[in-house]
Structures are given as C-alpha cells and as structure tokens.
Amino acid sequence: MRTKKLKLRWFLVFTFLIGSQTVFGQADRILQAIEDGNYKRALSLAEESEEDPEYKKDPEVYFLKAEALLELMKDEFWLKKNPEALKMGLKALDKGKSRTEDNTIWPEYSELVDKYVELNDMEAYNNYRVNRFSKAIGQYLKSNELNGNKISLFWAGKCHVTSGDTAEGEKIYQSVIYWANEQKAEGKKVSDKLLEPYVHFADKYWTSKKLDSANMYLVSARKIFGGTPKIDYYQKEIAKQQIDELPPSSLMMEVIQRALNDFPTDTFFVRKENALYVYLLRTYYDNKDTAALDTMLDEFTNQKIFRSESEHASKFKESDQFLDNKAENVIWKLVTYYSKYDHIPMSNFMCHRYIQQTATSQSKEDIKKRYLVIIDYAARSRSLFLANQILTNALKMYKNDPEFLNIQNSLISQFSGKELNVADLGALYDMSRRKEGLKAKPTEDFQKLSEFYMDQLIRDKQYVKAKKLILEHKTIVADNPIWDLKLKYLAKEDFYWNYFETRVVDEEVAGMLVKGFEWNGDLLTCDAGTLKPELQQKVQNRINYFRRQAGVPEIELDPQLNEWCQKAALIMEANKGMNHDPKPNWSCYSDEGREACKYSLLTTGAHTTMAVTSFFADNRNPNLGHRRWLLFPNSKYLGHGSTENYCALWALDDSGNVDTNLYKERFVAWPAEGLIPKMMVFDQWSFSINQDLSGAKITMTEAGKPVTFTQNPMVEGYGLSTLIWKPQLDFSTMSGDRTFQVVIQLKNGRKYTYSVTVMDWDAVGY
C-alpha cells in the first residue's frame, strides 16, 4: 500500500514542485515516521515543517500531519491530553488543500478525509442531540466542504429546521433533493437517509392543503427510495384527502388509479375505484350517454379480467366483488349490484347486456329463451327480488308473453308460504298483485299476503313504502277497517323508533348517572370536540321523522358539515352568544365555523335532538323560518354540531334532485296529513307550497264545527311560501283521538283539503 502511495505521491509532488528534492525529502521523512508507527515524531516533523519557509508551502506536509493526528487520536490517553486534535487535523487538511494548484485534496488522501468527516459528523451529532444547533451546523458544513458529503449537508439542514430556522433549512433540503434527483437520473445509488427532505416538504404542503405539490415530492422520493412506510403513509393519506375533496369525476378516477399503481391491493382504493365506476356508469346511463357508458364498461370489465389473472388475484378477491376472468360475469355482478342498491333501470340495462352476450344468437326468440333461463336462475341462486325485477322488465319488452306469465305463476306457487326476507316478500307481493290485479274484492290469500307484507315493511322500518301501499289499499278496498289499524300501527312505530328512541337523556346505570350527552370540547384550547356517530344518527333520525311525516325526501348528515357546525357551536359557546356572522376577533373563531353560522339554524338552551324539536316547533318565531327550512323538499345534506348550551344545524341546503314543479301541486303541512301524536302538534300550524299564497283563505273545522285561530302575516322566503296560523286548541285534557279538517283556498280558486288526526297516545311503555 505504501509503495503504491509513494509512487503516486512522487508523481503529484513532481508535477507540483519539479526539482524540489529537499522538500520531497522532508515529506518523505514524515511519511516514513508514519509507516514506522512513530506518529508523535511524524507530528513533530510536520509542525517543524509548518514553521520552515522552505517546507510550509508543501501541501503534503499538512496532509501527513492530519494523518499523524488521526492515528494519535486512536490513543484515548493521548486524545484526553489533546482534546483539540480533531480541530487541528481538520485545519491541517484545509491548509493542505489551499496549497494545491486547484484547491483540492490529493486523491491518495480521500480515504483520510472520509475518516475525518466521519469523526467530525459524530461530534456534530453529539452537539445536535444537546440542542447546540449552531455549532453542529458549522461542523456538518465543514464535512460537506471537505468531501461533498450530502449526508452531512442534509444534517446541517435538519439542524436549521429543528432550531426553527426553517427557511435556511429548506434551502439546504432543496439542494440535497436536487442532487439526489441528479444521482438517480445518472443511475447512481442514493442513501436512504436523504429521504427526510422529501418527507419534510410533503408534510409541509399536505398541512397547507397543497396536495399536488406534496404528491410531487413523494413521487420523486418513490422513484429514488422505492416504497417505504413513510412514503406509503403520506401518499395514501394525501390520495384519500384528494378523493374526499373531489366530486365523482374522471379527475377523481385519476387520483384513485394513481394510488392503485403504488398500492394495487389496497382495500380502500379498490373499493373507491369500484364505487366510482358504478357511479359514473349509472350517470352515463341516466344522461343517455351511450358512447361514454360503453367505453367505461369495456375499461371496467377488462380491468377486472386483468386483475383476476394477475399475481395479486387472491388478494384482490378479498376486497373486489366484481373480479372475474370473463367479461359477461363481470356484467352479471353489476346486475346484482345495481339491483341490491336500488337502481333498477340500470340493473335491467346491464341484465340485457349480459343476456345479449350469453344468448345463442341475437334473434328475438333466443334472447327471450335466455331471459327465461336467467329469471329461473336468479330465483334459485340469488333472490326472488332480482328474479321479479328481470321478469317485470321482460313482460314490458315482450308484452305479457304467456311464457313469462307462466314462469311468474310458477314462482308464486314455489315461494308462497315460505319464509322470505322483506325484499323477496315484496317481490312475491308484486307478482301476486300483477296476477290478480288490485280490485275491490281481492282473494283471501292475496289479502293475507298484503297485510303480512305491510307489517314486515313497518318492522323493517320502511315506513314510506308501507304507508304508500296501505293508502293505496285503503282507497281501493275502502270498506276494510284493517287499513286504518295498520296506519295507526305505522304512525306509532315510526314515532317510537325515530322520535321517542332518539331522546338524549341521562340514565342511571349500576347506580351511577350516565349523561346522554356530554360535550368533550375545551374552551381553553378552542377544541370543538366531537360527537359520537350514534348521537349524530339520532339527530338524523329525528329530522327525518318530521320530514317523512310531511311527505318530503329524507336527508343525510354530511361528516364535513357536522365538523363545521361543531366549530360554529364552539364559537357560540366561547362567546356566550349567537350570530350568523361572527367576527375574526371572536374567541375560538374559525373560517369553517363562520361559514356554518351563516348557513345554520342556531339556538341556545338546547342541544342535539332537543334542538331539532325546538327548531320544528319554532314557537318563538312567527314566520316559522326554522321549520320551513327543515321541511324544504330539495334539502339533501345537512350538518349538526352541539355543545352543552348551543346547537348549530346546517339547514340552508338546496342540493337535492327534487323537481320544484312537483311542489306546485303537492303541499307540505305541519301537522302533516294523517295521524300524529298529540305532543307533535305544536302551537303554530303551517301549510307550504310553491305557489302564490297571498290572499289565500284558511278554513279549519272539527266534526263540522269551526276552529278559532289567529293567522300570522304571510312571509315569502325561508323555503316554500307558507301560511301560518295558531288554532285555539288545548290537548292537555283530550280523551280519545281528534280529527281536524283543513281547507286552503287560493285566490285563483284552487282548493287543498286534508285532515289531521291527533292521537291521544303516549309512547312511554309502548
């Protein structure tokens, strides 16, 4: 090793100091002392040379001094007496470097430099650990200066960031990232330690919601370092956030499929992709965009076939219900999916596609034969509901063809008297009704089936469908008292489960008081707190109880709107006051909370479901603005937040898909038409419709006798136009049910007549 080193040294010295045999001889003596293991003599000779005008210009004198010091530092006793040895060695390397022609350290000493960098970085790390960041930064930068070590440079940046000097730290991080990207482009290895700058910027931009920028750093990092737990975590979380913030669209599909490229079997992304596919397919169908539907359906089926044959096939099967190696089977799975989730026209469309692909030929007769086979198969292996759905569609296509009527009769015979779930029971009812027809004197078997089916709908809490069928039977078979009994049973069940059971009350459990609701937020830290999902479900159920009685579509509580409403409730709690436009200088202010205040109904003294009832009663509000918004037909997504003393209910929503012309004919009344428990009547009655109600006349009677009332001025806005009146009624001592007739006559002569039966009934003990 030394022979080779001497030859190289001779060449370098020769090119630097041609003819300087004296200098060569002095450096050679230092080198000889090192090779003899006499490091103290080598250090002494080097220090003498530094003072000698003849020798002090020789770079190698300093390189050899550094080498001697390095060897001496291995002796702990010597090092203890010379604690500045590392600094001396680094200084010697600097001096030697400055005396070369190109200001570089000779290649033969690169290994020596690396050892010094290693020691210097250890010293720097010790200073970093005890928060001596400034000293550590200087040491790391010195290491980087000596040999261009990017690990040292990274640590200098980390010290800046940790000490709070983020701007300077990020400058260094960017230079490290630029270097790492270049190394990767040249096919060179990059240390895993340099991942942190990428993660730093990803976290920074994720926190500030600049998701595309965050993802850019992660994509670059994955190319260099592959998949690591940190990269995987950030990419998954950012993709999930992007998905949450995007509407269902091709852009959302790009995000999902980009995530699936890196996480091909991730259950979340697989299911999200499927959900988006089925949504977009349905949307294209609804919009009659056949070309887009066909293209996407081909893409979907090809993808499922490809994945079913991939190396991850067994893993995909755990989370992908559509996976199959045949296109027609993928389509059949779409048939069952759309049927199960209540998009029957789309299910029928897919079924026809499936039949076309599996029929012997495309002739009308072969298609018909295939339909008969599939109806029978669906009944045997899937459900009577699906079989009836396909049969109903086939009867329309083939104009009540006898063969389809025969299979219908066969299915009725086969499934009558069997224990069925409510969906299959509905299919049996539908086929039996189609066979018999709904007439004034139905057969005894059909009558029993009808009654049993309606009871099952009520027990299954499908109150809207049950009520519709009961009223239909009541209209046609008017002399049968069973329908009135079932309407009363339905009214009581709905009230019990969706109003009475949504109470938020304190309970005593095992001798201890358990609060029905206790706010878990904190005013000191401006923590808005969170509400349990089961509590939010109670709020949603109670709102929908009122909406269902009034005959308007049900709503959903949106998680993000819930979060914003919780922040609105926090603002009110912190400032002990309500305002639809809180100012930024208010305690615990947030932009989300302010937005929720703007679009929400606000109240104090009531929270959660109690507040819902307060809003619907609206006793202090002569224009019933709260009730009118909560009964607005086109509402779809609301939000709710509560503290101990305040509630915010996001109700100003117009995102539903209800045709506004529908409510030019239909009205929305409270109390609603039909049966209602006495505690739900409230002081003020209301009638809303999408028409001009100016000059409208209200007539109210009980058993033919007029009911006295006072009428409030008619107010536009707050949802539909509404008439409001306050009858002079007292139900506190009522005995038995009471029925009231209401007639609303518009100034154009149009009349709306309905009756309200107030039930003398208490749900306690029901």
Disulfide bonds with the S-S distance in Angstrom:
Cys526-Cys588 2.18
